Amino acid sequence: FYAEHTGISVSEFSFNSSGACERCNGLGHIITDVHYMGEIRTRCEECGGNRYRPRILEQKVCEKNITDILNMTVEEALNWFAAQPDIRADLEELYGVGLGYVTIGQPLDPLSGGELQRLKLSSRLKKKREIYLIDEPTKGLHIRDITELIKVLNQIVDQGNTVIVVEHNLD
């Protein structure tokens, strides 16, 4: 999206590639290993923790740079990408499995097991004749999110798939 609108290479908008801040290598922080204390992480002064080279952060589309987008929740991004049907379709799948509160740039490690399952489930919603075995997908979910997840699971079954859920929640 940003590459199309700015004319800059796609790899420049990845903090894992050529767009990464040179000082912190796209981590957003500097790691100092103090042997007697362990790792100390300090915010990168060059990128301000944003992970990108300064010239990439200067690139804006509709007054937002790439980190502004990555810091949006899925729900916020649905509105912002209203005119982009391909991007919106992916966001709707995430929203549909109850992950509307997750930011687009969210690293995977802080996600719970249930959130990771729903993330994977969202990428498989269009498949048919599949068997899904899901272990406690509602763990840690708000009741509203559970209701949304049940709708998604029913949608998957209605498409001709089999869903086996191991769950303690009686709903």
Secondary structure, DSSP 4 states (H G I P E B T S, - for coil): -HHHHH---GGGG-TTTTTB-TTTTTSSEEEEEETTTEEEEEE-TTTTTS-B-HHHHT--BTTB-HHHHHTSBHHHHHHHTTT-HHHHHHHHHHHHTT-TTSBTT--STTS-HHHHHHHHHHTTTT--S-EEEEE-TTTT--HHHHHHHHHHHHHHHHTT-EEEEE-SS--
